[in-house]
Amino acid sequence: MPSNLSFSDGQHPWAVLLAGGDGTRLRSLTLKIAGDSRPKQFCHVFGARSLLSQTRARVEPLFQRSRTMYLVTKAHQMYYQQDLRDTDAVCILAQPQNRGTGVAIALALLRIARSDADGLAAFFPCDHHYESDNAFALTVGAAVAFARKYPQSIILVAAEAHYPEVEYGWIEPGAALHDGDGGSLVSVNRFWEKPSPQTARALLRRGCLWNTFVTIGHVRTFLELMRSQIPEAMSAIDAGIACDDLDSAYRKVRTIDFSSEVLTPMPHRLLAVRDSASGWTDLGSPDRVIDTLVRNQIEPAWLTEIRCGGDRHLVTTESDHRGPVECRAFGKC
């Protein structure tokens, strides 16, 4: 796996691990796995480590520890304190409340800007699975290099689409800007956030890509785009940081989705790196989690218990391109 990412001038990018969500869509499954209602990023879905710990291990070889930040929510402290027990306190950004990805990213960027306004930042959700960490690392390395080359753009990592998923954001690719060993980079014609089934089928036929939400760019560029799209929230969070009163700031801001409110209106400021090798999956629903485990022949103890105990209500019977999820997940014990 590639080592720490840097440039010829010695600049090292920042990594922000997004672990502040409530994970409500997966709660029926996390309750079964952990015995409580903890958000999925703190759950041991694949075995001995939580999704947060697995994301940390995946990102750690690429970024300096002092430049790796963890965006969490105070109400979840009982869950993240074990995973982050060896982390410097200054690297943990604890939100007073969960106000969505837009506000979380705003907080991280405004914090970073106070010490490194000219830096680059990369954002990583903590509820994803990759079949190949090495392929993930190569794609991230290419995306960071492209962000340096195109400083006025935000770089999205886009996975090859395999079926008409309606819970993902979709990227309609435009002209090819680079196609070589360093990665394939395309412009973005349009960004589609959670399309209808009919639209998703059309996007799949047109060769559109899934947005993995791994997002990389210059701090100044992120801030420029966000101040143009969500100015009130940016001002409130900035003031909260300045006077060390995030509680008051968070009471003033609404929940904001970064994809729909920042990315979707600004496709001309987006570029996408194609990821065709990492085997990315967003673990957004119980059926997708179980399908991922079955496809990769991973069977933690909790899955065996579900299969043999008949808890079929935890997954749907909806089919995707690989066949009915329920039939694959619930074979004989």
PADOGU-305918 format. One record per residue (C-alpha): residue number from 1; x, y, z. Coordinates in steps of 0.001 Angstrom, whole numbers. Layout:
<nodes>
(NUM,(X,Y,Z))
...
</nodes>
This chain:
<nodes>
(1,(0,0,0))
(2,(1300,3517,-790))
(3,(2888,5438,2063))
(4,(1940,8908,3378))
(5,(745,11205,603))
(6,(2787,14364,109))
(7,(4025,16681,-2626))
(8,(7429,17919,-3735))
(9,(7058,20978,-1506))
(10,(6490,18745,1521))
(11,(2811,19599,1878))
(12,(750,16846,3478))
(13,(-3021,16701,3004))
(14,(-5546,16379,5822))
(15,(-7839,13397,6281))
(16,(-11231,13811,7958))
(17,(-13081,10665,8984))
(18,(-16814,11381,9110))
(19,(-18271,9445,12035))
(20,(-20954,11779,13371))
(21,(-24100,10239,11885))
(22,(-26863,8506,13830))
(23,(-27113,5439,11576))
(24,(-30881,5161,11859))
(25,(-31357,3135,8662))
(26,(-29195,312,10029))
(27,(-30505,363,13580))
(28,(-32436,-2915,13319))
(29,(-29216,-4699,12422))
(30,(-26852,-2893,14799))
(31,(-29236,-3716,17634))
(32,(-28851,-7373,16723))
(33,(-25052,-7155,16419))
(34,(-24182,-4979,19426))
(35,(-27242,-5332,21649))
(36,(-27801,-1575,21700))
(37,(-28737,1245,19331))
(38,(-25219,2522,18585))
(39,(-24661,4066,15140))
(40,(-23290,1651,12560))
(41,(-19811,3240,12418))
(42,(-19176,2013,15967))
(43,(-20508,-1488,15308))
(44,(-18376,-4596,14693))
(45,(-20085,-5537,11440))
(46,(-17227,-7533,9894))
(47,(-15618,-9048,12956))
(48,(-13321,-7798,15710))
(49,(-13116,-4126,14701))
(50,(-15715,-1409,14301))
(51,(-16321,247,10935))
(52,(-14626,3366,12319))
(53,(-11526,1351,13263))
(54,(-11470,-328,9862))
(55,(-11719,3038,8105))
(56,(-8924,4358,10292))
(57,(-6691,1409,9383))
(58,(-7474,1931,5688))
(59,(-6637,5645,5768))
(60,(-3768,5636,8268))
(61,(-982,4553,5863))
(62,(-1807,7491,3568))
(63,(-2052,10446,5954))
(64,(12,11692,8872))
(65,(-1621,10983,12223))
(66,(-1292,14625,13242))
(67,(-3272,15549,10111))
(68,(-6029,12972,10562))
(69,(-9180,14277,12211))
(70,(-12230,12428,13502))
(71,(-15598,14140,13200))
(72,(-17928,12684,15849))
(73,(-20986,13701,17876))
(74,(-20839,14148,21652))
(75,(-23830,11901,22307))
(76,(-21836,8971,20890))
(77,(-18830,9363,23180))
(78,(-19470,6074,24958))
(79,(-19036,4344,21601))
(80,(-16109,6208,20014))
(81,(-13916,6704,23096))
(82,(-12588,3142,22881))
(83,(-11813,3336,19155))
(84,(-10063,6694,19605))
(85,(-8405,6051,22961))
(86,(-4905,6577,21492))
(87,(-5857,9674,19470))
(88,(-4661,13152,20390))
(89,(-7613,15156,21692))
(90,(-6956,17975,19204))
(91,(-7680,15529,16378))
(92,(-11181,14743,17660))
(93,(-13898,17173,16558))
(94,(-16961,16486,18688))
(95,(-20138,18143,17444))
(96,(-22763,19139,20016))
(97,(-25406,17554,17756))
(98,(-25629,15787,14430))
(99,(-26652,18376,11833))
(100,(-25888,16361,8714))
(101,(-22852,16033,6471))
(102,(-22911,19663,5335))
(103,(-22465,21068,8831))
(104,(-19945,18375,9806))
(105,(-17764,19129,6791))
(106,(-18080,22867,7448))
(107,(-16826,22407,11018))
(108,(-13836,20344,9906))
(109,(-12850,22744,7132))
(110,(-13134,25836,9303))
(111,(-10992,24174,11988))
(112,(-8338,23156,9463))
(113,(-8343,26613,7858))
(114,(-7257,28210,11130))
(115,(-3913,26439,10942))
(116,(-3545,25520,7259))
(117,(-5688,27683,4984))
(118,(-3668,26618,1934))
(119,(-3968,22899,2648))
(120,(-5841,20068,1005))
(121,(-8501,18014,2771))
(122,(-9937,14576,2045))
(123,(-13206,13352,3560))
(124,(-13951,9694,4262))
(125,(-17270,8257,5503))
(126,(-16902,5532,8119))
(127,(-19742,3265,7004))
(128,(-18261,1856,3795))
(129,(-16675,-1441,2790))
(130,(-13866,-1999,290))
(131,(-12872,-5358,-1125))
(132,(-9364,-4057,-1891))
(133,(-7693,-1555,429))
(134,(-4738,-1353,-1925))
(135,(-6939,-319,-4860))
(136,(-8621,2222,-2558))
(137,(-5217,3676,-1633))
(138,(-4132,4001,-5259))
(139,(-7369,5789,-6163))
(140,(-7056,8193,-3222))
(141,(-3462,8901,-4165))
(142,(-4536,9753,-7717))
(143,(-7380,11947,-6429))
(144,(-5029,13918,-4174))
(145,(-2648,14486,-7088))
(146,(-5516,15657,-9288))
(147,(-6713,18020,-6563))
(148,(-3284,19639,-6604))
(149,(-3378,19935,-10399))
(150,(-6925,21370,-10484))
(151,(-7045,23635,-7408))
(152,(-10372,25267,-8322))
(153,(-12210,21943,-8458))
(154,(-13471,19411,-5928))
(155,(-12449,15834,-6745))
(156,(-15000,13060,-6175))
(157,(-14141,9375,-6110))
(158,(-16721,7666,-8330))
(159,(-17285,3908,-8392))
(160,(-18382,1949,-11441))
(161,(-22133,1328,-11159))
(162,(-23466,-2244,-11382))
(163,(-27197,-1867,-10831))
(164,(-29799,935,-10540))
(165,(-29318,1864,-6871))
(166,(-31707,4608,-5718))
(167,(-29983,5312,-2376))
(168,(-26706,6504,-3895))
(169,(-25697,9771,-5485))
(170,(-24929,9376,-9190))
(171,(-22371,11223,-11291))
(172,(-22948,11821,-14989))
(173,(-19410,11915,-16444))
(174,(-18380,14388,-19096))
(175,(-15147,14828,-20992))
(176,(-12086,12781,-20105))
(177,(-9298,14984,-18697))
(178,(-6766,12284,-17912))
(179,(-6673,8569,-18639))
(180,(-3553,6712,-17649))
(181,(-1707,4795,-14970))
(182,(-2279,7651,-12521))
(183,(-6046,7224,-12724))
(184,(-8916,8236,-14964))
(185,(-10277,11752,-14406))
(186,(-13476,13108,-15987))
(187,(-15490,16294,-15780))
(188,(-18967,16133,-14251))
(189,(-21983,17007,-16388))
(190,(-24525,16533,-13633))
(191,(-24841,15241,-10106))
(192,(-27940,13188,-9263))
(193,(-28720,12627,-5576))
(194,(-30856,9526,-4827))
(195,(-32746,9313,-8139))
(196,(-36059,7563,-8765))
(197,(-35912,3904,-9905))
(198,(-36701,4911,-13490))
(199,(-33983,7574,-13497))
(200,(-31472,5197,-11871))
(201,(-32051,2646,-14638))
(202,(-31483,5328,-17252))
(203,(-28289,6509,-15516))
(204,(-26974,2937,-15433))
(205,(-27609,2519,-19169))
(206,(-25752,5777,-19857))
(207,(-22649,4627,-17994))
(208,(-23027,6983,-15050))
(209,(-21054,6427,-11847))
(210,(-21816,6085,-8145))
(211,(-20591,8837,-5829))
(212,(-18653,7207,-2980))
(213,(-18642,10501,-1010))
(214,(-14853,10332,-736))
(215,(-14241,14000,-1536))
(216,(-10905,15801,-1918))
(217,(-9891,19378,-2612))
(218,(-8194,22540,-1432))
(219,(-9556,23937,1810))
(220,(-10052,27356,189))
(221,(-12036,25821,-2669))
(222,(-14298,23850,-329))
(223,(-14937,26975,1742))
(224,(-15667,29103,-1323))
(225,(-18271,26651,-2603))
(226,(-19877,26142,785))
(227,(-20080,29855,1562))
(228,(-21853,30363,-1746))
(229,(-24402,27606,-1087))
(230,(-24943,27563,2693))
(231,(-23738,30998,3868))
(232,(-25801,31196,7069))
(233,(-24522,27869,8375))
(234,(-20918,28735,7518))
(235,(-21149,32059,9354))
(236,(-22736,30454,12417))
(237,(-20134,27684,12679))
(238,(-17259,30109,12071))
(239,(-18544,32365,14861))
(240,(-18979,29368,17170))
(241,(-15357,28350,16649))
(242,(-14140,31923,17184))
(243,(-15880,32288,20548))
(244,(-15488,28620,21546))
(245,(-19257,28117,21717))
(246,(-20302,25423,19265))
(247,(-23387,24616,21337))
(248,(-24954,27984,20520))
(249,(-23818,27761,16896))
(250,(-25367,24332,16393))
(251,(-28667,25478,17859))
(252,(-28815,28119,15112))
(253,(-28128,25862,12123))
(254,(-30458,23451,10367))
(255,(-29542,19984,9158))
(256,(-27721,20207,5821))
(257,(-26897,17439,3357))
(258,(-23571,18130,1641))
(259,(-24375,16202,-1530))
(260,(-27755,17733,-2298))
(261,(-27086,21303,-1118))
(262,(-23433,21834,-2068))
(263,(-22447,19342,-4769))
(264,(-25643,19044,-6809))
(265,(-25937,22780,-7682))
(266,(-22243,23059,-8657))
(267,(-21378,20303,-11195))
(268,(-19083,22675,-13107))
(269,(-16796,22789,-10055))
(270,(-16584,18994,-9741))
(271,(-14238,16418,-11259))
(272,(-14450,12662,-10741))
(273,(-11818,9939,-10462))
(274,(-13083,6565,-11667))
(275,(-12726,3747,-9145))
(276,(-13222,414,-10870))
(277,(-11086,-1837,-8666))
(278,(-11725,-1225,-4952))
(279,(-15083,-3031,-4676))
(280,(-16747,-140,-2812))
(281,(-20081,-583,-1032))
(282,(-22050,1867,1101))
(283,(-23420,-71,4085))
(284,(-26622,1949,4206))
(285,(-29196,-793,4775))
(286,(-29380,-4226,6441))
(287,(-29881,-6072,3150))
(288,(-26821,-4372,1615))
(289,(-24685,-5287,4653))
(290,(-25696,-8932,4530))
(291,(-25301,-9070,761))
(292,(-21762,-7650,1093))
(293,(-20862,-10259,3689))
(294,(-22246,-13119,1626))
(295,(-20569,-11976,-1607))
(296,(-17206,-11729,164))
(297,(-17692,-15006,2044))
(298,(-17426,-13296,5418))
(299,(-19557,-14760,8180))
(300,(-19182,-13160,11612))
(301,(-20887,-14870,14543))
(302,(-23883,-12540,14484))
(303,(-24669,-13446,10858))
(304,(-24623,-17158,11660))
(305,(-27051,-16467,14480))
(306,(-29374,-14546,12148))
(307,(-29253,-17271,9490))
(308,(-29921,-20059,11945))
(309,(-32336,-18091,14104))
(310,(-34618,-17053,11284))
(311,(-34521,-13262,11836))
(312,(-35550,-12667,8219))
(313,(-37273,-9388,8985))
(314,(-33849,-7744,9149))
(315,(-33426,-7886,5380))
(316,(-35658,-7243,2403))
(317,(-36391,-9614,-451))
(318,(-35788,-6933,-3076))
(319,(-33594,-8159,-5942))
(320,(-30560,-6470,-7416))
(321,(-28330,-7485,-10327))
(322,(-27004,-10482,-8383))
(323,(-30381,-11991,-7474))
(324,(-32690,-11928,-4414))
(325,(-30796,-10875,-1303))
(326,(-32817,-13052,1038))
(327,(-32196,-16247,-911))
(328,(-28438,-15788,-744))
(329,(-28255,-14705,2879))
(330,(-30464,-17385,4362))
(331,(-29201,-20716,3161))
(332,(-28958,-23748,5359))
(333,(-26966,-23466,8576))
</nodes>
